[in-house]
């Protein structure tokens, strides 16, 4: 049973601030509003491959 790790990168500065694990099949790309310490504010974070 494989568990994939996905990095969430800030869409503004590109920093990979968060990593999540995923074990379900998905078809849509993940977008989460999270706090970026580099930008100093909440930004959209997108998954990277
Ligand atoms: Zn940022």
mmCIF file of the protein (N, C-alpha, C, O) and its ligand, coordinates in Angstrom:
data_MODEL
# 
_entry.id   MODEL 
# 
loop_
_entity.id 
_entity.type 
_entity.pdbx_number_of_molecules 
1 polymer     1 
2 non-polymer 1 
# 
_entity_poly.entity_id                      1 
_entity_poly.type                           'polypeptide(L)' 
_entity_poly.nstd_linkage                   no 
_entity_poly.nstd_monomer                   no 
_entity_poly.pdbx_seq_one_letter_code       
;(UNK)(UNK)(UNK)(UNK)(UNK)(UNK)(UNK)(UNK)(UNK)(UNK)(UNK)(UNK)(UNK)(UNK)(UNK)(UNK)
(UNK)(UNK)(UNK)(UNK)(UNK)(UNK)(UNK)(UNK)(UNK)(UNK)(UNK)(UNK)(UNK)(UNK)(UNK)(UNK)
(UNK)(UNK)(UNK)(UNK)(UNK)(UNK)(UNK)(UNK)(UNK)(UNK)(UNK)(UNK)(UNK)(UNK)(UNK)(UNK)
(UNK)
;
_entity_poly.pdbx_seq_one_letter_code_can   XXXXXXXXXXXXXXXXXXXXXXXXXXXXXXXXXXXXXXXXXXXXXXXXX 
_entity_poly.pdbx_strand_id                 A 
# 
loop_
_entity_poly_seq.entity_id 
_entity_poly_seq.num 
_entity_poly_seq.mon_id 
_entity_poly_seq.hetero 
1 1  UNK n 
1 2  UNK n 
1 3  UNK n 
1 4  UNK n 
1 5  UNK n 
1 6  UNK n 
1 7  UNK n 
1 8  UNK n 
1 9  UNK n 
1 10 UNK n 
1 11 UNK n 
1 12 UNK n 
1 13 UNK n 
1 14 UNK n 
1 15 UNK n 
1 16 UNK n 
1 17 UNK n 
1 18 UNK n 
1 19 UNK n 
1 20 UNK n 
1 21 UNK n 
1 22 UNK n 
1 23 UNK n 
1 24 UNK n 
1 25 UNK n 
1 26 UNK n 
1 27 UNK n 
1 28 UNK n 
1 29 UNK n 
1 30 UNK n 
1 31 UNK n 
1 32 UNK n 
1 33 UNK n 
1 34 UNK n 
1 35 UNK n 
1 36 UNK n 
1 37 UNK n 
1 38 UNK n 
1 39 UNK n 
1 40 UNK n 
1 41 UNK n 
1 42 UNK n 
1 43 UNK n 
1 44 UNK n 
1 45 UNK n 
1 46 UNK n 
1 47 UNK n 
1 48 UNK n 
1 49 UNK n 
# 
loop_
_struct_asym.id 
_struct_asym.entity_id 
A 1 
B 2 
# 
loop_
_chem_comp.id 
_chem_comp.type 
_chem_comp.mon_nstd_flag 
UNK 'L-peptide linking' . 
ZN  non-polymer         . 
# 
_pdbx_entity_nonpoly.entity_id   2 
_pdbx_entity_nonpoly.name        ? 
_pdbx_entity_nonpoly.comp_id     ZN 
# 
_pdbx_nonpoly_scheme.asym_id         B 
_pdbx_nonpoly_scheme.entity_id       2 
_pdbx_nonpoly_scheme.mon_id          ZN 
_pdbx_nonpoly_scheme.ndb_seq_num     1 
_pdbx_nonpoly_scheme.pdb_seq_num     101 
_pdbx_nonpoly_scheme.auth_seq_num    101 
_pdbx_nonpoly_scheme.pdb_mon_id      ZN 
_pdbx_nonpoly_scheme.auth_mon_id     ZN 
_pdbx_nonpoly_scheme.pdb_strand_id   A 
_pdbx_nonpoly_scheme.pdb_ins_code    . 
# 
loop_
_atom_site.group_PDB 
_atom_site.id 
_atom_site.type_symbol 
_atom_site.label_atom_id 
_atom_site.label_alt_id 
_atom_site.label_comp_id 
_atom_site.label_asym_id 
_atom_site.label_entity_id 
_atom_site.label_seq_id 
_atom_site.pdbx_PDB_ins_code 
_atom_site.Cartn_x 
_atom_site.Cartn_y 
_atom_site.Cartn_z 
_atom_site.occupancy 
_atom_site.B_iso_or_equiv 
_atom_site.pdbx_formal_charge 
_atom_site.auth_seq_id 
_atom_site.auth_comp_id 
_atom_site.auth_asym_id 
_atom_site.auth_atom_id 
_atom_site.pdbx_PDB_model_num 
ATOM   1   N  N  . UNK A 1 1  ? 0.853  -1.194 0.000   1.00 0.00 ? 1   UNK A N  1 
ATOM   2   C  CA . UNK A 1 1  ? 0.000  0.000  0.000   1.00 0.00 ? 1   UNK A CA 1 
ATOM   3   C  C  . UNK A 1 1  ? 0.888  1.243  0.000   1.00 0.00 ? 1   UNK A C  1 
ATOM   4   O  O  . UNK A 1 1  ? 1.532  1.558  1.001   1.00 0.00 ? 1   UNK A O  1 
ATOM   5   N  N  . UNK A 1 2  ? 0.912  1.925  -1.103  1.00 0.00 ? 2   UNK A N  1 
ATOM   6   C  CA . UNK A 1 2  ? 1.794  3.074  -1.252  1.00 0.00 ? 2   UNK A CA 1 
ATOM   7   C  C  . UNK A 1 2  ? 1.118  4.338  -0.742  1.00 0.00 ? 2   UNK A C  1 
ATOM   8   O  O  . UNK A 1 2  ? -0.060 4.583  -1.004  1.00 0.00 ? 2   UNK A O  1 
ATOM   9   N  N  . UNK A 1 3  ? 1.874  5.122  -0.023  1.00 0.00 ? 3   UNK A N  1 
ATOM   10  C  CA . UNK A 1 3  ? 1.393  6.428  0.430   1.00 0.00 ? 3   UNK A CA 1 
ATOM   11  C  C  . UNK A 1 3  ? 2.248  7.490  -0.219  1.00 0.00 ? 3   UNK A C  1 
ATOM   12  O  O  . UNK A 1 3  ? 3.462  7.540  -0.021  1.00 0.00 ? 3   UNK A O  1 
ATOM   13  N  N  . UNK A 1 4  ? 1.613  8.325  -0.984  1.00 0.00 ? 4   UNK A N  1 
ATOM   14  C  CA . UNK A 1 4  ? 2.356  9.376  -1.678  1.00 0.00 ? 4   UNK A CA 1 
ATOM   15  C  C  . UNK A 1 4  ? 2.506  10.592 -0.778  1.00 0.00 ? 4   UNK A C  1 
ATOM   16  O  O  . UNK A 1 4  ? 1.608  10.938 -0.011  1.00 0.00 ? 4   UNK A O  1 
ATOM   17  N  N  . UNK A 1 5  ? 3.654  11.225 -0.890  1.00 0.00 ? 5   UNK A N  1 
ATOM   18  C  CA . UNK A 1 5  ? 3.858  12.494 -0.208  1.00 0.00 ? 5   UNK A CA 1 
ATOM   19  C  C  . UNK A 1 5  ? 3.764  13.611 -1.234  1.00 0.00 ? 5   UNK A C  1 
ATOM   20  O  O  . UNK A 1 5  ? 4.339  13.532 -2.319  1.00 0.00 ? 5   UNK A O  1 
ATOM   21  N  N  . UNK A 1 6  ? 3.038  14.636 -0.875  1.00 0.00 ? 6   UNK A N  1 
ATOM   22  C  CA . UNK A 1 6  ? 2.834  15.758 -1.778  1.00 0.00 ? 6   UNK A CA 1 
ATOM   23  C  C  . UNK A 1 6  ? 3.303  17.031 -1.096  1.00 0.00 ? 6   UNK A C  1 
ATOM   24  O  O  . UNK A 1 6  ? 2.921  17.310 0.040   1.00 0.00 ? 6   UNK A O  1 
ATOM   25  N  N  . UNK A 1 7  ? 4.119  17.793 -1.780  1.00 0.00 ? 7   UNK A N  1 
ATOM   26  C  CA . UNK A 1 7  ? 4.554  19.082 -1.259  1.00 0.00 ? 7   UNK A CA 1 
ATOM   27  C  C  . UNK A 1 7  ? 3.603  20.163 -1.733  1.00 0.00 ? 7   UNK A C  1 
ATOM   28  O  O  . UNK A 1 7  ? 3.179  20.184 -2.889  1.00 0.00 ? 7   UNK A O  1 
ATOM   29  N  N  . UNK A 1 8  ? 3.276  21.061 -0.813  1.00 0.00 ? 8   UNK A N  1 
ATOM   30  C  CA . UNK A 1 8  ? 2.435  22.193 -1.170  1.00 0.00 ? 8   UNK A CA 1 
ATOM   31  C  C  . UNK A 1 8  ? 3.313  23.432 -1.274  1.00 0.00 ? 8   UNK A C  1 
ATOM   32  O  O  . UNK A 1 8  ? 3.942  23.839 -0.297  1.00 0.00 ? 8   UNK A O  1 
ATOM   33  N  N  . UNK A 1 9  ? 3.354  24.025 -2.450  1.00 0.00 ? 9   UNK A N  1 
ATOM   34  C  CA . UNK A 1 9  ? 4.217  25.177 -2.685  1.00 0.00 ? 9   UNK A CA 1 
ATOM   35  C  C  . UNK A 1 9  ? 3.394  26.456 -2.763  1.00 0.00 ? 9   UNK A C  1 
ATOM   36  O  O  . UNK A 1 9  ? 2.313  26.486 -3.353  1.00 0.00 ? 9   UNK A O  1 
ATOM   37  N  N  . UNK A 1 10 ? 3.927  27.504 -2.158  1.00 0.00 ? 10  UNK A N  1 
ATOM   38  C  CA . UNK A 1 10 ? 3.307  28.820 -2.222  1.00 0.00 ? 10  UNK A CA 1 
ATOM   39  C  C  . UNK A 1 10 ? 3.235  29.280 -3.669  1.00 0.00 ? 10  UNK A C  1 
ATOM   40  O  O  . UNK A 1 10 ? 4.226  29.212 -4.395  1.00 0.00 ? 10  UNK A O  1 
ATOM   41  N  N  . UNK A 1 11 ? 2.069  29.748 -4.090  1.00 0.00 ? 11  UNK A N  1 
ATOM   42  C  CA . UNK A 1 11 ? 1.916  30.175 -5.476  1.00 0.00 ? 11  UNK A CA 1 
ATOM   43  C  C  . UNK A 1 11 ? 2.537  31.551 -5.721  1.00 0.00 ? 11  UNK A C  1 
ATOM   44  O  O  . UNK A 1 11 ? 2.682  31.971 -6.868  1.00 0.00 ? 11  UNK A O  1 
ATOM   45  N  N  . UNK A 1 12 ? 2.902  32.248 -4.651  1.00 0.00 ? 12  UNK A N  1 
ATOM   46  C  CA . UNK A 1 12 ? 3.491  33.583 -4.792  1.00 0.00 ? 12  UNK A CA 1 
ATOM   47  C  C  . UNK A 1 12 ? 5.009  33.502 -4.857  1.00 0.00 ? 12  UNK A C  1 
ATOM   48  O  O  . UNK A 1 12 ? 5.614  34.027 -5.792  1.00 0.00 ? 12  UNK A O  1 
ATOM   49  N  N  . UNK A 1 13 ? 5.642  32.844 -3.866  1.00 0.00 ? 13  UNK A N  1 
ATOM   50  C  CA . UNK A 1 13 ? 7.103  32.818 -3.825  1.00 0.00 ? 13  UNK A CA 1 
ATOM   51  C  C  . UNK A 1 13 ? 7.670  31.449 -4.181  1.00 0.00 ? 13  UNK A C  1 
ATOM   52  O  O  . UNK A 1 13 ? 8.872  31.327 -4.416  1.00 0.00 ? 13  UNK A O  1 
ATOM   53  N  N  . UNK A 1 14 ? 6.843  30.433 -4.225  1.00 0.00 ? 14  UNK A N  1 
ATOM   54  C  CA . UNK A 1 14 ? 7.302  29.119 -4.653  1.00 0.00 ? 14  UNK A CA 1 
ATOM   55  C  C  . UNK A 1 14 ? 7.892  28.270 -3.560  1.00 0.00 ? 14  UNK A C  1 
ATOM   56  O  O  . UNK A 1 14 ? 8.344  27.158 -3.835  1.00 0.00 ? 14  UNK A O  1 
ATOM   57  N  N  . UNK A 1 15 ? 7.908  28.744 -2.327  1.00 0.00 ? 15  UNK A N  1 
ATOM   58  C  CA . UNK A 1 15 ? 8.455  27.960 -1.230  1.00 0.00 ? 15  UNK A CA 1 
ATOM   59  C  C  . UNK A 1 15 ? 7.557  26.774 -0.915  1.00 0.00 ? 15  UNK A C  1 
ATOM   60  O  O  . UNK A 1 15 ? 6.331  26.889 -0.892  1.00 0.00 ? 15  UNK A O  1 
ATOM   61  N  N  . UNK A 1 16 ? 8.197  25.623 -0.670  1.00 0.00 ? 16  UNK A N  1 
ATOM   62  C  CA . UNK A 1 16 ? 7.430  24.430 -0.304  1.00 0.00 ? 16  UNK A CA 1 
ATOM   63  C  C  . UNK A 1 16 ? 7.310  24.388 1.213   1.00 0.00 ? 16  UNK A C  1 
ATOM   64  O  O  . UNK A 1 16 ? 8.182  23.870 1.909   1.00 0.00 ? 16  UNK A O  1 
ATOM   65  N  N  . UNK A 1 17 ? 6.217  24.941 1.702   1.00 0.00 ? 17  UNK A N  1 
ATOM   66  C  CA . UNK A 1 17 ? 6.070  25.122 3.143   1.00 0.00 ? 17  UNK A CA 1 
ATOM   67  C  C  . UNK A 1 17 ? 5.416  23.939 3.831   1.00 0.00 ? 17  UNK A C  1 
ATOM   68  O  O  . UNK A 1 17 ? 5.582  23.767 5.038   1.00 0.00 ? 17  UNK A O  1 
ATOM   69  N  N  . UNK A 1 18 ? 4.692  23.136 3.110   1.00 0.00 ? 18  UNK A N  1 
ATOM   70  C  CA . UNK A 1 18 ? 3.931  22.064 3.734   1.00 0.00 ? 18  UNK A CA 1 
ATOM   71  C  C  . UNK A 1 18 ? 4.063  20.787 2.920   1.00 0.00 ? 18  UNK A C  1 
ATOM   72  O  O  . UNK A 1 18 ? 4.207  20.819 1.698   1.00 0.00 ? 18  UNK A O  1 
ATOM   73  N  N  . UNK A 1 19 ? 4.010  19.670 3.622   1.00 0.00 ? 19  UNK A N  1 
ATOM   74  C  CA . UNK A 1 19 ? 3.921  18.386 2.938   1.00 0.00 ? 19  UNK A CA 1 
ATOM   75  C  C  . UNK A 1 19 ? 2.755  17.627 3.530   1.00 0.00 ? 19  UNK A C  1 
ATOM   76  O  O  . UNK A 1 19 ? 2.516  17.672 4.737   1.00 0.00 ? 19  UNK A O  1 
ATOM   77  N  N  . UNK A 1 20 ? 2.040  16.938 2.680   1.00 0.00 ? 20  UNK A N  1 
ATOM   78  C  CA . UNK A 1 20 ? 0.917  16.125 3.120   1.00 0.00 ? 20  UNK A CA 1 
ATOM   79  C  C  . UNK A 1 20 ? 1.062  14.736 2.534   1.00 0.00 ? 20  UNK A C  1 
ATOM   80  O  O  . UNK A 1 20 ? 1.777  14.531 1.553   1.00 0.00 ? 20  UNK A O  1 
ATOM   81  N  N  . UNK A 1 21 ? 0.394  13.810 3.131   1.00 0.00 ? 21  UNK A N  1 
ATOM   82  C  CA . UNK A 1 21 ? 0.381  12.460 2.577   1.00 0.00 ? 21  UNK A CA 1 
ATOM   83  C  C  . UNK A 1 21 ? -0.994 12.183 2.002   1.00 0.00 ? 21  UNK A C  1 
ATOM   84  O  O  . UNK A 1 21 ? -2.007 12.701 2.473   1.00 0.00 ? 21  UNK A O  1 
ATOM   85  N  N  . UNK A 1 22 ? -1.002 11.367 0.991   1.00 0.00 ? 22  UNK A N  1 
ATOM   86  C  CA . UNK A 1 22 ? -2.249 11.082 0.308   1.00 0.00 ? 22  UNK A CA 1 
ATOM   87  C  C  . UNK A 1 22 ? -2.320 9.599  -0.015  1.00 0.00 ? 22  UNK A C  1 
ATOM   88  O  O  . UNK A 1 22 ? -1.340 9.022  -0.487  1.00 0.00 ? 22  UNK A O  1 
ATOM   89  N  N  . UNK A 1 23 ? -3.446 8.984  0.228   1.00 0.00 ? 23  UNK A N  1 
ATOM   90  C  CA . UNK A 1 23 ? -3.599 7.582  -0.128  1.00 0.00 ? 23  UNK A CA 1 
ATOM   91  C  C  . UNK A 1 23 ? -4.865 7.317  -0.933  1.00 0.00 ? 23  UNK A C  1 
ATOM   92  O  O  . UNK A 1 23 ? -5.277 6.171  -1.109  1.00 0.00 ? 23  UNK A O  1 
ATOM   93  N  N  . UNK A 1 24 ? -5.466 8.381  -1.410  1.00 0.00 ? 24  UNK A N  1 
ATOM   94  C  CA . UNK A 1 24 ? -6.638 8.198  -2.261  1.00 0.00 ? 24  UNK A CA 1 
ATOM   95  C  C  . UNK A 1 24 ? -6.308 8.642  -3.680  1.00 0.00 ? 24  UNK A C  1 
ATOM   96  O  O  . UNK A 1 24 ? -5.425 9.471  -3.901  1.00 0.00 ? 24  UNK A O  1 
ATOM   97  N  N  . UNK A 1 25 ? -7.015 8.090  -4.606  1.00 0.00 ? 25  UNK A N  1 
ATOM   98  C  CA . UNK A 1 25 ? -6.878 8.552  -5.985  1.00 0.00 ? 25  UNK A CA 1 
ATOM   99  C  C  . UNK A 1 25 ? -7.651 9.851  -6.166  1.00 0.00 ? 25  UNK A C  1 
ATOM   100 O  O  . UNK A 1 25 ? -8.792 9.990  -5.725  1.00 0.00 ? 25  UNK A O  1 
ATOM   101 N  N  . UNK A 1 26 ? -7.008 10.772 -6.812  1.00 0.00 ? 26  UNK A N  1 
ATOM   102 C  CA . UNK A 1 26 ? -7.637 12.062 -7.073  1.00 0.00 ? 26  UNK A CA 1 
ATOM   103 C  C  . UNK A 1 26 ? -7.419 12.422 -8.525  1.00 0.00 ? 26  UNK A C  1 
ATOM   104 O  O  . UNK A 1 26 ? -6.487 11.940 -9.168  1.00 0.00 ? 26  UNK A O  1 
ATOM   105 N  N  . UNK A 1 27 ? -8.286 13.272 -9.034  1.00 0.00 ? 27  UNK A N  1 
ATOM   106 C  CA . UNK A 1 27 ? -8.114 13.745 -10.403 1.00 0.00 ? 27  UNK A CA 1 
ATOM   107 C  C  . UNK A 1 27 ? -7.865 15.244 -10.440 1.00 0.00 ? 27  UNK A C  1 
ATOM   108 O  O  . UNK A 1 27 ? -7.339 15.765 -11.424 1.00 0.00 ? 27  UNK A O  1 
ATOM   109 N  N  . UNK A 1 28 ? -8.242 15.944 -9.369  1.00 0.00 ? 28  UNK A N  1 
ATOM   110 C  CA . UNK A 1 28 ? -8.075 17.394 -9.358  1.00 0.00 ? 28  UNK A CA 1 
ATOM   111 C  C  . UNK A 1 28 ? -6.818 17.770 -8.591  1.00 0.00 ? 28  UNK A C  1 
ATOM   112 O  O  . UNK A 1 28 ? -6.413 17.077 -7.658  1.00 0.00 ? 28  UNK A O  1 
ATOM   113 N  N  . UNK A 1 29 ? -6.216 18.863 -8.990  1.00 0.00 ? 29  UNK A N  1 
ATOM   114 C  CA . UNK A 1 29 ? -5.051 19.357 -8.269  1.00 0.00 ? 29  UNK A CA 1 
ATOM   115 C  C  . UNK A 1 29 ? -5.495 20.066 -6.995  1.00 0.00 ? 29  UNK A C  1 
ATOM   116 O  O  . UNK A 1 29 ? -6.533 20.725 -6.939  1.00 0.00 ? 29  UNK A O  1 
ATOM   117 N  N  . UNK A 1 30 ? -4.664 19.898 -5.987  1.00 0.00 ? 30  UNK A N  1 
ATOM   118 C  CA . UNK A 1 30 ? -5.000 20.419 -4.682  1.00 0.00 ? 30  UNK A CA 1 
ATOM   119 C  C  . UNK A 1 30 ? -4.575 21.884 -4.561  1.00 0.00 ? 30  UNK A C  1 
ATOM   120 O  O  . UNK A 1 30 ? -3.459 22.253 -4.926  1.00 0.00 ? 30  UNK A O  1 
ATOM   121 N  N  . UNK A 1 31 ? -5.480 22.704 -4.044  1.00 0.00 ? 31  UNK A N  1 
ATOM   122 C  CA . UNK A 1 31 ? -5.148 24.094 -3.765  1.00 0.00 ? 31  UNK A CA 1 
ATOM   123 C  C  . UNK A 1 31 ? -5.644 24.447 -2.374  1.00 0.00 ? 31  UNK A C  1 
ATOM   124 O  O  . UNK A 1 31 ? -6.835 24.337 -2.081  1.00 0.00 ? 31  UNK A O  1 
ATOM   125 N  N  . UNK A 1 32 ? -4.727 24.869 -1.524  1.00 0.00 ? 32  UNK A N  1 
ATOM   126 C  CA . UNK A 1 32 ? -5.082 25.146 -0.138  1.00 0.00 ? 32  UNK A CA 1 
ATOM   127 C  C  . UNK A 1 32 ? -4.585 26.543 0.245   1.00 0.00 ? 32  UNK A C  1 
ATOM   128 O  O  . UNK A 1 32 ? -3.475 26.944 -0.105  1.00 0.00 ? 32  UNK A O  1 
ATOM   129 N  N  . UNK A 1 33 ? -5.433 27.267 0.969   1.00 0.00 ? 33  UNK A N  1 
ATOM   130 C  CA . UNK A 1 33 ? -5.016 28.577 1.460   1.00 0.00 ? 33  UNK A CA 1 
ATOM   131 C  C  . UNK A 1 33 ? -4.297 28.397 2.790   1.00 0.00 ? 33  UNK A C  1 
ATOM   132 O  O  . UNK A 1 33 ? -4.922 28.070 3.799   1.00 0.00 ? 33  UNK A O  1 
ATOM   133 N  N  . UNK A 1 34 ? -2.971 28.613 2.790   1.00 0.00 ? 34  UNK A N  1 
ATOM   134 C  CA . UNK A 1 34 ? -2.179 28.418 3.988   1.00 0.00 ? 34  UNK A CA 1 
ATOM   135 C  C  . UNK A 1 34 ? -1.254 29.597 4.208   1.00 0.00 ? 34  UNK A C  1 
ATOM   136 O  O  . UNK A 1 34 ? -1.004 30.406 3.314   1.00 0.00 ? 34  UNK A O  1 
ATOM   137 N  N  . UNK A 1 35 ? -0.748 29.665 5.453   1.00 0.00 ? 35  UNK A N  1 
ATOM   138 C  CA . UNK A 1 35 ? 0.144  30.769 5.795   1.00 0.00 ? 35  UNK A CA 1 
ATOM   139 C  C  . UNK A 1 35 ? 1.544  30.500 5.265   1.00 0.00 ? 35  UNK A C  1 
ATOM   140 O  O  . UNK A 1 35 ? 2.117  29.438 5.510   1.00 0.00 ? 35  UNK A O  1 
ATOM   141 N  N  . UNK A 1 36 ? 2.093  31.475 4.531   1.00 0.00 ? 36  UNK A N  1 
ATOM   142 C  CA . UNK A 1 36 ? 3.461  31.379 4.043   1.00 0.00 ? 36  UNK A CA 1 
ATOM   143 C  C  . UNK A 1 36 ? 4.339  32.307 4.872   1.00 0.00 ? 36  UNK A C  1 
ATOM   144 O  O  . UNK A 1 36 ? 4.118  33.517 4.904   1.00 0.00 ? 36  UNK A O  1 
ATOM   145 N  N  . UNK A 1 37 ? 5.349  31.725 5.552   1.00 0.00 ? 37  UNK A N  1 
ATOM   146 C  CA . UNK A 1 37 ? 6.201  32.543 6.418   1.00 0.00 ? 37  UNK A CA 1 
ATOM   147 C  C  . UNK A 1 37 ? 7.128  33.428 5.600   1.00 0.00 ? 37  UNK A C  1 
ATOM   148 O  O  . UNK A 1 37 ? 7.621  34.441 6.096   1.00 0.00 ? 37  UNK A O  1 
ATOM   149 N  N  . UNK A 1 38 ? 7.365  33.052 4.350   1.00 0.00 ? 38  UNK A N  1 
ATOM   150 C  CA . UNK A 1 38 ? 8.209  33.885 3.495   1.00 0.00 ? 38  UNK A CA 1 
ATOM   151 C  C  . UNK A 1 38 ? 7.458  35.121 3.022   1.00 0.00 ? 38  UNK A C  1 
ATOM   152 O  O  . UNK A 1 38 ? 8.016  36.217 2.976   1.00 0.00 ? 38  UNK A O  1 
ATOM   153 N  N  . UNK A 1 39 ? 6.196  34.939 2.674   1.00 0.00 ? 39  UNK A N  1 
ATOM   154 C  CA . UNK A 1 39 ? 5.376  36.059 2.238   1.00 0.00 ? 39  UNK A CA 1 
ATOM   155 C  C  . UNK A 1 39 ? 4.790  36.819 3.421   1.00 0.00 ? 39  UNK A C  1 
ATOM   156 O  O  . UNK A 1 39 ? 4.442  37.993 3.297   1.00 0.00 ? 39  UNK A O  1 
ATOM   157 N  N  . UNK A 1 40 ? 4.680  36.152 4.572   1.00 0.00 ? 40  UNK A N  1 
ATOM   158 C  CA . UNK A 1 40 ? 4.126  36.790 5.753   1.00 0.00 ? 40  UNK A CA 1 
ATOM   159 C  C  . UNK A 1 40 ? 2.622  36.940 5.720   1.00 0.00 ? 40  UNK A C  1 
ATOM   160 O  O  . UNK A 1 40 ? 2.057  37.767 6.435   1.00 0.00 ? 40  UNK A O  1 
ATOM   161 N  N  . UNK A 1 41 ? 1.970  36.137 4.886   1.00 0.00 ? 41  UNK A N  1 
ATOM   162 C  CA . UNK A 1 41 ? 0.522  36.210 4.784   1.00 0.00 ? 41  UNK A CA 1 
ATOM   163 C  C  . UNK A 1 41 ? -0.014 34.891 4.252   1.00 0.00 ? 41  UNK A C  1 
ATOM   164 O  O  . UNK A 1 41 ? 0.748  34.003 3.871   1.00 0.00 ? 41  UNK A O  1 
ATOM   165 N  N  . UNK A 1 42 ? -1.335 34.779 4.233   1.00 0.00 ? 42  UNK A N  1 
ATOM   166 C  CA . UNK A 1 42 ? -1.956 33.577 3.681   1.00 0.00 ? 42  UNK A CA 1 
ATOM   167 C  C  . UNK A 1 42 ? -1.971 33.646 2.165   1.00 0.00 ? 42  UNK A C  1 
ATOM   168 O  O  . UNK A 1 42 ? -2.375 34.648 1.575   1.00 0.00 ? 42  UNK A O  1 
ATOM   169 N  N  . UNK A 1 43 ? -1.529 32.580 1.556   1.00 0.00 ? 43  UNK A N  1 
ATOM   170 C  CA . UNK A 1 43 ? -1.504 32.511 0.103   1.00 0.00 ? 43  UNK A CA 1 
ATOM   171 C  C  . UNK A 1 43 ? -2.026 31.154 -0.344  1.00 0.00 ? 43  UNK A C  1 
ATOM   172 O  O  . UNK A 1 43 ? -2.155 30.228 0.456   1.00 0.00 ? 43  UNK A O  1 
ATOM   173 N  N  . UNK A 1 44 ? -2.317 31.053 -1.608  1.00 0.00 ? 44  UNK A N  1 
ATOM   174 C  CA . UNK A 1 44 ? -2.715 29.773 -2.166  1.00 0.00 ? 44  UNK A CA 1 
ATOM   175 C  C  . UNK A 1 44 ? -1.485 28.875 -2.317  1.00 0.00 ? 44  UNK A C  1 
ATOM   176 O  O  . UNK A 1 44 ? -0.475 29.278 -2.893  1.00 0.00 ? 44  UNK A O  1 
ATOM   177 N  N  . UNK A 1 45 ? -1.585 27.677 -1.801  1.00 0.00 ? 45  UNK A N  1 
ATOM   178 C  CA . UNK A 1 45 ? -0.511 26.697 -1.958  1.00 0.00 ? 45  UNK A CA 1 
ATOM   179 C  C  . UNK A 1 45 ? -1.014 25.585 -2.873  1.00 0.00 ? 45  UNK A C  1 
ATOM   180 O  O  . UNK A 1 45 ? -2.118 25.068 -2.707  1.00 0.00 ? 45  UNK A O  1 
ATOM   181 N  N  . UNK A 1 46 ? -0.182 25.238 -3.829  1.00 0.00 ? 46  UNK A N  1 
ATOM   182 C  CA . UNK A 1 46 ? -0.569 24.214 -4.787  1.00 0.00 ? 46  UNK A CA 1 
ATOM   183 C  C  . UNK A 1 46 ? 0.357  23.021 -4.671  1.00 0.00 ? 46  UNK A C  1 
ATOM   184 O  O  . UNK A 1 46 ? 1.519  23.160 -4.290  1.00 0.00 ? 46  UNK A O  1 
ATOM   185 N  N  . UNK A 1 47 ? -0.154 21.867 -4.997  1.00 0.00 ? 47  UNK A N  1 
ATOM   186 C  CA . UNK A 1 47 ? 0.654  20.668 -4.915  1.00 0.00 ? 47  UNK A CA 1 
ATOM   187 C  C  . UNK A 1 47 ? 1.719  20.635 -6.012  1.00 0.00 ? 47  UNK A C  1 
ATOM   188 O  O  . UNK A 1 47 ? 1.527  21.182 -7.098  1.00 0.00 ? 47  UNK A O  1 
ATOM   189 N  N  . UNK A 1 48 ? 2.822  19.997 -5.715  1.00 0.00 ? 48  UNK A N  1 
ATOM   190 C  CA . UNK A 1 48 ? 3.894  19.836 -6.688  1.00 0.00 ? 48  UNK A CA 1 
ATOM   191 C  C  . UNK A 1 48 ? 4.124  18.357 -6.911  1.00 0.00 ? 48  UNK A C  1 
ATOM   192 O  O  . UNK A 1 48 ? 3.767  17.537 -6.066  1.00 0.00 ? 48  UNK A O  1 
ATOM   193 N  N  . UNK A 1 49 ? 4.706  18.014 -8.022  1.00 0.00 ? 49  UNK A N  1 
ATOM   194 C  CA . UNK A 1 49 ? 5.021  16.616 -8.316  1.00 0.00 ? 49  UNK A CA 1 
ATOM   195 C  C  . UNK A 1 49 ? 6.525  16.458 -8.424  1.00 0.00 ? 49  UNK A C  1 
ATOM   196 O  O  . UNK A 1 49 ? 7.015  15.355 -8.669  1.00 0.00 ? 49  UNK A O  1 
HETATM 197 ZN ZN . ZN  B 2 .  ? 5.134  32.554 -0.209  1.00 0.00 ? 101 ZN  A ZN 1 
# 
